[in-house]
């Protein structure tokens, strides 16, 4: 890609997102929903067929309906007011791929929703990115973090794909998560809604390295066996986990299991409550 900006050109019939409530030009929300995420109402979109490989620093993609995958190979890329639908895939892939960790990636007021559901399709892979008011649904993992410096703000991660027999799990059920964190530091989730995952809302795995300095604040989260599931594996205790000021649903396969963690990982918790009864959330030892 050589153009610095891809702008609105052609209307896309039948596509509209609910209007966003604003005060003084600033969106004010505690948790995210259909009315506060995705492409703003009235936005005109141009259909782009095929994958996008972004190689120019500072590229801004705006007003596109992308019928392909997006790969980030440049710094300071912005994707806004757009839908990324992907395509058919035959191996694990993501609608947005930043596995290279190109810094400064921002996705704003956009939707990640695959047109071709598959046990291989995920929302976004990688690190060094910020999601703001993004609607992610219809994928296995909504956000799959493989490094540091990730922020998920005022976004809606919901309606995960789930297969009773998933080929990527050896024929066992899908391990779909709203957010999975393999490694990394400085990872923040706030003002967001997470629901509809089978495995976990947040799954910290430490599959490939240490995780530290993870904060989860002012969110609504539900689903999974336990909604926040911390696994140390061979990397040992996780330092700097903060889970405060959240509301949790009770739709977990393990009863009353908003948070589960090994006792050797200490989580700073405060003002976390179940809905609708406002019972205080405690951390399960796992």
WOGI-V837600 format. One record per residue. OMEGA is omega in whole degrees, 0 to 359 (NA if undefined). Layout:
# WOGI-V837600
((OMEGA) (OMEGA))
This chain:
# WOGI-V837600
((181) (181) (180) (182) (171) (190) (178) (179) (189) (178) (172) (185) (171) (182) (177) (173) (179) (180) (182) (177) (182) (175) (181) (179) (181) (176) (182) (180) (172) (174) (190) (181) (179) (184) (184) (182) (177) (183) (181) (178) (178) (179) (176) (184) (172) (180) (173) (179) (178) (181) (172) (174) (190) (186) (182) (179) (177) (179) (174) (175) (182) (173) (179) (167) (192) (179) (181) (179) (180) (177) (183) (178) (179) (180) (172) (176) (176) (172) (182) (175) (186) (172) (175) (187) (179) (181) (175) (177) (181) (177) (181) (183) (177) (176) (173) (183) (171) (178) (176) (177) (178) (189) (172) (178) (177) (172) (191) (173) (185) (182) (174) (185) (188) (176) (181) (181) (185) (173) (179) (190) (178) (182) (179) (175) (168) (182) (185) (177) (176) (172) (179) (180) (181) (177) (182) (181) (178) (179) (177) (172) (178) (180) (182) (188) (182) (180) (190) (171) (178) (176) (175) (188) (171) (184) (186) (179) (191) (171) (181) (167) (177) (179) (177) (175) (185) (181) (178) (176) (178) (180) (175) (181) (177) (173) (185) (180) (169) (178) (171) (182) (178) (177) (175) (179) (179) (180) (187) (174) (179) (176) (189) (177) (179) (179) (172) (176) (181) (184) (180) (170) (173) (177) (174) (188) (189) (180) (189) (180) (181) (169) (177) (175) (176) (177) (182) (189) (174) (178) (162) (183) (182) (173) (181) (171) (165) (191) (172) (186) (182) (177) (183) (187) (189) (185) (173) (185) (178) (184) (174) (175) (178) (178) (185) (171) (180) (169) (182) (171) (181) (181) (177) (181) (171) (187) (174) (184) (175) (184) (174) (185) (171) (182) (180) (171) (182) (181) (175) (183) (175) (173) (172) (186) (171) (169) (2) (190) (177) (173) (180) (179) (173) (180) (176) (175) (182) (NA))
